[in-house]
């Protein structure tokens, strides 16, 4: 069963933003690069500095843009990157792998999960491409992931809110369903109202760039709700 604290996860795309985010003291930072393609594995040379902020760093392990069906060579690269994340004292990793039928690739996920002992694990937005999300959620629970990042299968959390609520309901609190994608201070209350949603994910971008004011506002709303 998941723990009951409520956690703010900020998605950061560069070291400059991480420095600013650290002052807000979120529960964790999902570290990526290339926001325009939904986030790719960050430059792992930046990990030492990111980790030194004291905020738990969870890099995304996504070797390229496009679909989430990966070759053996790409899986090997993901394995190598997870090993580096462990060496650099990251607290978690974020990944998702699908097969050609747009279902969770259990075999490949298992391979990566076997390296994640002691790391917190998030199955990312690949989930929103799954043909059968409820069944996929059960597979992700069985694989041992801690949370699923989802927009409810839509372009943003507002369009996906009904399905996010359904996932939370069907999860039996065996995994955290974390809304993300255009989650902002202006709409977060709609998700805070559901006391079974424990994790909240936002890039805190306003007008195309990171806003520390927005990060503070979201953080305050989560803490005070």
C-alpha positions, 0 to 999 in steps of 0.5 A, spaced: 500 500 500 502 507 498 504 511 503 499 517 505 503 523 504 502 528 498 508 529 494 509 535 489 514 532 483 517 538 479 519 536 472 525 540 470 529 540 463 536 543 465 540 545 471 538 552 471 531 550 473 533 545 478 537 550 482 531 554 482 526 548 484 531 546 489 529 552 493 521 550 493 523 543 496 519 539 492 518 531 494 522 530 488 525 532 481 524 528 474 530 530 470 529 530 463 531 534 457 528 536 450 521 538 453 518 539 446 518 531 445 516 530 452 523 529 455 529 525 454 534 522 458 538 528 461 545 529 460 548 524 465 554 529 467 549 534 470 547 528 475 552 530 480 550 537 481 543 535 480 543 530 486 548 535 490 541 540 491 539 535 496 532 534 492 531 526 490 533 526 483 529 521 478 532 522 471 527 519 465 530 513 462 528 515 455 533 514 449 530 517 443 523 521 442 518 517 438 514 511 440 516 506 446 518 500 443 525 499 444 530 495 440 536 490 444 541 496 443 536 501 446 535 497 452 542 496 453 543 503 453 537 504 458 541 499 462 547 503 462 544 509 464 540 506 470 547 504 472 550 511 472 544 513 475 545 509 481 552 510 481 550 518 482 546 517 488 539 518 484 533 516 488 529 514 482 528 513 475 522 514 470 521 509 464 516 505 460 516 500 455 511 498 450 511 492 445 508 492 438 501 491 440 501 497 445 501 493 451 506 493 457 512 490 455 513 485 461 519 482 459 523 488 457 520 492 463 522 486 468 529 486 465 530 494 467 526 493 474 531 488 476 536 493 476 532 498 480 533 495 487 533 501 492 530 506 487 523 509 486 520 507 480 515 511 475 512 508 469 511 514 465 507 517 459 508 511 455 502 509 459 497 513 455 499 510 449 497 503 452 491 500 448 488 497 455 490 501 460 486 498 466 490 491 464 496 495 463 496 498 470 495 491 473 501 489 469 505 495 472 503 494 479 505 486 478 512 489 475 513 493 482 513 500 480 511 505 485 507 510 481 504 511 474 505 518 471 498 519 466 494 525 463 488 520 463 490 518 456 488 525 453 493 531 451 492 534 458 490 532 465 483 536 465 481 532 459 483 526 462 480 527 469 475 522 469 479 517 467 484 519 472 479 518 477 477 511 474 484 509 475 485 511 482 479 507 483 481 501 480 488 501 483 486 499 490 491 503 492 497 498 490 500 504 486 500 511 486 496 514 480 500 521 479 496 526 474 501 530 470 501 534 463 498 541 464 497 540 471 497 547 474 496 551 480 489 554 476 486 546 476 490 542 481 484 543 486 480 538 482 485 533 483 487 535 490 479 533 492 481 526 491 484 524 497 487 518 494 491 522 489 498 522 493 503 525 487 502 531 483 507 532 477 508 539 474 513 542 469 511 549 472 511 552 465 508 558 464 508 562 457 513 557 455 518 557 461 519 555 468 516 559 473 518 559 480 512 563 482 508 557 479 512 552 483 511 555 489 504 556 488 502 549 487 507 547 493 503 551 497 496 548 495 498 541 496 501 543 503 495 547 505 489 543 502 
